[in-house]
């Protein structure tokens, strides 16, 4: 039995720079890994079926963990049945990448358990078929991302703490993308520009999320008292950098919704994962 962590991420900004002929949007973002984890337990079984426990509200065929097992099966030299249990700590539909991270963790672990022999690059390519955020979790490094999120450049980011709030709502990504007022032609930048003029980098979905979901607006107004609040991904989570002069305990205790204090990660705890 193996019990392994599956980290979350923050989007430190998110710009939409264009729209492709196939309907997908071009974007720029920074993926920052954080120490908020789901935990996945893998137990090999005698039967060849795949059972997943802990996500009963998600249909098996739509479960990214299950999809990861199926996409890896053709490469398995020693396929086995599995019971995969998940301890869910990363809120769902929050812009923290929990589902994508779970899929990446599954690919990394089963690549070894099933002796698939795939490289990290090959796993990331398979992961892209499951979701645009999966490759960054497979690689386990902080990244400047472009394209639909699959073109990754590894970046060194300063160690920080963040206060993260999870408003009590579920945001429809499709609804946000359908809004005519969504900015889709942001100027493309380089990472060095981000380092020099941080204030120029926003999240294009933020004004829409605030106007369509009062819970998001309330959470951002609360955090704006202490710093510059930001939306991660398409939401619903919002965050602010924690500083030494902040009354962090009071901020967490009086937040209008679920609140977390998280640390940034330089790399995923799975980056050198090996099955003993």
Secondary structure, DSSP 8 states (H G I E B T S, - for coil): -EEEEEEEEEEEEEEEEEE-TTS-EEEEEEEEEEEEEEEEEEEEESSS-EEEES-TTS-GGG-HHHHHHHHHHTT-SS--EEEEEEE--S-TTSSS-HHHHHHHHHHHHHHHHTT----HHHHHHHHHTT-TTHHHHHHTB-EEEETTTTEEEE------EEEEEE-SS---HHHHHH-TTS--------HHHHHH-GGG--BTTHHHHHHH-HHHHHHHHHHHTTS--EE-TTSSEEEEEE-TTS-HHHHHHT-SSEEEEEEB-SB-TTTT----
